[in-house]
């Protein structure tokens, strides 16, 4: 998948992979429709960081989810 291209499909892919990796319990709290193209690069940065790591501390998980919350559409 070419994540250099901004597209709704890529946003959905990254959000789903982040949720899988973090084992998000409340999957409805983070939906691809909550994000738009304006924050694409920031979302991709988070995705790449999450993709590289195999383990997350509770504080890291909280920080990532908070950052995703900051990127949500208003």
C-alpha positions as CSV (number, residue, x, y, z in Angstrom):
1,X,0.0,0.0,0.0
2,X,1.4,3.4,-1.0
3,X,0.8,5.6,2.0
4,X,2.4,8.6,0.4
5,X,-0.9,9.3,-1.3
6,X,-3.6,11.0,0.7
7,X,-6.8,9.0,0.3
8,X,-9.7,7.8,2.5
9,X,-8.6,4.2,1.9
10,X,-5.2,5.0,3.3
11,X,-6.6,6.8,6.3
12,X,-8.8,3.7,7.0
13,X,-5.9,1.3,6.6
14,X,-3.7,3.3,9.0
15,X,-6.4,3.7,11.6
16,X,-7.3,0.0,11.5
17,X,-3.7,-1.0,11.9
18,X,-3.1,1.4,14.8
19,X,-6.2,0.0,16.5
20,X,-5.0,-3.6,16.0
21,X,-1.5,-2.9,17.2
22,X,-2.7,-1.0,20.3
23,X,-5.5,-3.6,20.9
24,X,-8.0,-0.8,21.3
25,X,-11.0,-2.0,23.2
26,X,-13.5,0.7,22.3
27,X,-13.1,0.5,18.5
28,X,-15.9,2.9,18.0
29,X,-13.9,5.7,19.6
30,X,-11.5,5.8,16.7
31,X,-13.0,5.7,13.3
32,X,-11.5,6.6,9.9
33,X,-14.3,9.1,9.4
34,X,-13.0,11.1,12.3
35,X,-10.0,12.1,10.3
36,X,-9.5,14.2,7.2
37,X,-6.7,14.9,4.7
38,X,-5.5,18.0,6.6
39,X,-3.9,15.8,9.3
40,X,-2.8,13.1,7.0
41,X,1.0,13.5,7.5
42,X,0.6,13.6,11.3
43,X,-1.6,10.5,11.2
44,X,1.0,8.8,9.0
45,X,3.8,9.7,11.5
46,X,1.8,8.1,14.3
47,X,1.1,5.0,12.1
48,X,4.8,4.6,11.3
49,X,5.8,4.9,14.9
50,X,3.2,2.4,16.0
51,X,4.1,0.0,13.2
52,X,7.8,0.0,14.2
53,X,7.1,-1.0,17.9
54,X,6.1,-4.4,19.2
55,X,5.2,-3.4,22.8
56,X,3.6,-0.3,24.3
57,X,3.6,0.8,27.9
58,X,0.2,2.0,29.2
59,X,1.5,5.6,29.2
60,X,2.6,5.2,25.6
61,X,-0.8,3.9,24.6
62,X,-2.5,6.7,26.4
63,X,-0.3,9.3,24.7
64,X,-1.0,7.8,21.2
65,X,-4.7,7.7,21.8
66,X,-4.7,11.3,23.1
67,X,-2.7,12.4,20.0
68,X,-5.2,10.7,17.7
69,X,-7.9,12.6,19.6
70,X,-6.1,15.8,18.9
71,X,-6.1,15.0,15.2
72,X,-9.8,14.4,14.9
73,X,-11.9,16.6,12.8
74,X,-13.6,19.4,14.7
